[in-house]
Amino acid sequence: MTAADTRAIPWTFVLDEPLRILVVDDDPILREFASVYLATPSASIDTACDGAEARLRLEHNVYDILLLDIEMPRVDGFALLAEIRSHESLKHLPVIMLTGHDDIASIDRAYQLGANSFATKPVNWRQLSYHIRYVVRTSRPQGPQQGSHEPVGKSDSGTTPAADHDVREFLKSVVRRADAIEGNLAAHDRERWSAPLQGIRTVANRAFAECSKREPSSATDGAGYVPDGATPQ
């Protein structure tokens, strides 16, 4: 398949089922990237800076999957994973260990403690989205529950104008958040993260353009907004 053929494939959200994801990592930039890259109109992202904060979120919220870093202050990923697997209401929660460690000892310990899967940094966010979807689906006792995980905005007749509007609003918020992250970075961090942030904008703009093709008259969404690279059809 050529590059031109690849560009012709309609853009879609990977996480198109209702999901609530908790991302636990002490790196604030990675948490921001997770919030931008993994969130979709039907998947929401919560974050925690370490295991202690994650405990509180797990006590008060129900999650479909946990992405858990290993090295963190106060309570590290291994310790939190052990607690989760010993807790009656959390022992079946799918957990992907997300870490810079790819050594055999770390991988073995993660699985011995009950991790469902393991992903290494730097993160390929598109690939991780597919990884999350696979782990969530295979962790359900009887596979996807019919009716409870229908893509948001879907009906028997396809997407509705209201759903398309919600998707476009979400994509615009992604671009705005990427801009805000870049604006708040220090000069030495901006050079490091400029390309990934541009990647976020490119993905969001492509998705916006695809969504606008279905509603030609609303390519500017009624507010004169056309993302960079999105041309009304």
C-alpha positions in Angstrom: 0.0 0.0 0.0 1.4 3.4 -1.0 1.5 6.5 1.1 -1.3 7.9 -1.1 -3.4 4.8 -0.5 -2.9 5.2 3.3 -4.0 8.8 3.3 -7.2 7.8 1.5 -8.3 5.5 4.3 -11.0 7.3 6.4 -9.7 8.4 9.8 -11.5 6.8 12.8 -11.2 6.8 16.6 -9.7 3.6 17.9 -11.3 3.9 21.4 -14.9 4.1 20.1 -16.6 2.4 23.0 -17.5 4.1 26.3 -14.4 3.7 28.5 -13.0 5.4 31.5 -9.2 5.1 31.7 -6.9 6.0 34.6 -3.3 6.9 33.7 -0.8 6.9 36.6 2.6 8.4 35.9 4.8 11.0 37.6 5.7 12.6 34.3 3.3 15.6 33.9 4.0 15.9 30.2 3.2 12.2 29.6 -0.1 12.7 31.6 -1.0 15.6 29.4 -0.2 13.6 26.2 -2.3 10.7 27.5 -5.2 13.1 28.1 -4.9 14.4 24.5 -4.0 11.3 22.6 -6.3 8.7 24.3 -9.4 10.8 24.9 -12.2 10.4 22.4 -15.9 11.4 22.3 -16.6 8.1 24.1 -13.4 7.5 26.1 -12.5 9.7 29.1 -9.1 10.0 30.7 -8.3 10.6 34.4 -4.7 11.0 35.6 -2.8 10.6 38.8 0.8 11.5 39.6 1.6 8.5 41.7 0.2 5.4 43.4 -1.1 7.3 46.4 -3.2 9.6 44.3 -4.3 6.7 42.2 -5.6 4.9 45.3 -7.9 7.8 46.0 -9.2 7.8 42.4 -9.8 4.1 42.5 -11.7 4.4 45.8 -14.1 6.9 44.3 -14.4 6.0 40.7 -15.0 2.9 38.5 -12.5 2.4 35.6 -12.4 0.1 32.7 -8.6 0.0 32.5 -5.5 1.3 34.3 -2.2 2.4 32.7 0.4 2.2 35.4 4.0 3.5 35.5 6.6 1.6 37.6 8.9 4.2 39.1 7.0 6.8 41.0 7.4 8.6 44.4 5.5 7.5 47.5 3.8 4.4 46.1 5.4 2.9 43.0 3.6 0.9 40.3 4.6 -2.6 41.5 3.2 -1.8 45.0 0.0 -0.4 43.7 -0.5 -3.4 41.4 0.0 -5.8 44.3 -2.7 -3.8 46.3 -5.1 -3.9 43.3 -4.8 -7.6 42.9 -5.5 -8.2 46.6 -8.5 -6.0 46.6 -11.8 -7.8 46.0 -13.5 -5.1 44.0 -10.4 -4.3 41.9 -8.7 -7.7 41.4 -10.2 -8.0 37.9 -9.4 -4.4 36.7 -7.3 -4.6 33.5 -3.8 -3.1 34.1 -1.2 -2.2 31.5 2.2 -1.4 32.9 3.5 1.7 31.2 7.2 2.2 31.8 10.7 2.9 30.4 11.8 -0.4 31.7 12.1 -3.2 29.1 14.4 -5.4 31.1 13.5 -9.0 31.7 13.2 -8.6 35.5 10.8 -5.8 35.3 8.6 -7.6 32.7 8.6 -10.8 34.8 7.7 -9.0 38.0 4.9 -7.1 36.3 3.2 -10.2 35.1 3.9 -12.1 38.3 2.0 -9.4 40.2 -0.9 -9.7 37.9 -0.4 -7.2 35.1 -2.5 -7.9 32.0 0.0 -6.4 29.6 3.2 -4.3 29.3 4.0 -1.3 27.2 7.3 0.6 27.0 8.1 4.3 26.5 8.5 6.3 24.4 4.8 5.6 23.7 3.3 5.1 20.2 -0.1 6.5 21.2 -2.0 5.1 18.2 -0.6 1.6 18.9 -1.3 2.0 22.6 -5.0 2.8 21.8 -5.3 -0.5 19.9 -3.5 -2.2 22.8 -6.0 -0.7 25.3 -9.0 -1.7 23.2 -7.7 -5.3 22.9 -6.9 -5.7 26.6 -10.3 -4.3 27.7 -12.2 -6.5 25.3 -10.3 -9.7 26.1 -10.6 -9.0 29.9 -14.4 -9.0 29.9 -15.7 -12.4 31.1 -17.8 -12.9 28.0 -16.4 -10.4 25.6 -18.0 -7.1 24.8 -21.3 -6.6 26.5 -24.0 -6.1 23.8 -25.7 -2.8 24.1 -23.5 -1.4 26.9 -20.5 -0.4 24.8 -22.1 1.0 21.7 -20.0 3.8 20.1 -21.3 7.2 21.2 -23.4 8.9 18.7 -24.2 5.8 16.7 -27.7 4.6 15.8 -29.2 2.2 13.3 -29.1 4.8 10.7 -25.5 5.9 11.4 -24.1 9.0 13.0 -26.5 11.9 13.7 -25.8 15.6 13.0 -25.6 16.2 16.7 -23.0 13.4 17.1 -20.9 14.9 14.3 -21.1 18.3 15.9 -19.9 16.8 19.2 -17.0 15.1 17.5 -15.9 18.3 15.8 -16.1 20.2 19.1 -14.0 17.5 20.7 -11.4 17.7 18.0 -11.2 21.5 18.2 -10.6 21.1 22.0 -7.8 18.7 21.3 -6.0 21.3 19.0 -6.6 24.0 21.6 -5.2 21.8 24.4 -2.1 20.9 22.3 -1.5 24.7 21.7 -1.9 25.4 25.4 0.6 22.6 26.4 3.2 24.0 23.9 2.6 27.5 25.2 3.4 26.5 28.7 6.5 24.5 28.0 9.9 25.9 28.9 12.2 26.6 26.0 14.3 23.4 26.4 11.2 21.3 26.6 9.5 23.0 23.6 12.2 21.7 21.3 11.8 18.2 22.6 8.0 18.1 22.4 7.3 20.3 19.4 7.1 17.4 16.9 4.8 15.2 19.0 2.5 18.2 19.6 2.4 18.9 15.9 1.5 15.2 15.4 -1.5 15.7 17.7 -2.7 18.7 15.6 -2.2 16.7 12.4 -4.3 13.8 13.6 -7.0 16.1 15.0 -7.1 18.1 11.8 -7.4 15.0 9.6 -10.2 13.7 11.7 -12.0 17.1 11.6 -11.7 17.1 7.8 -13.1 13.6 7.6 -16.0 14.5 9.8 -16.7 17.7 7.9 -16.9 15.7 4.6 -20.1 14.1 6.0 -21.6 17.6 6.6 -20.2 19.9 3.8 -22.1 22.9 5.0 -20.7 22.7 8.5 -17.0 22.4 7.6 -16.4 25.7 9.5 -18.9 24.5 12.2 -20.8 27.7 12.1 -18.1 29.6 13.8 -15.6 30.3 11.1 -13.3 27.6 12.4 -11.3 25.5 10.0 -8.3 23.6 11.6 -4.9 23.9 10.0 -4.8 21.6 7.0 -8.6 21.0 7.0 -10.2 22.1 3.7 -14.0 22.3 3.5 -15.3 19.8 0.9 
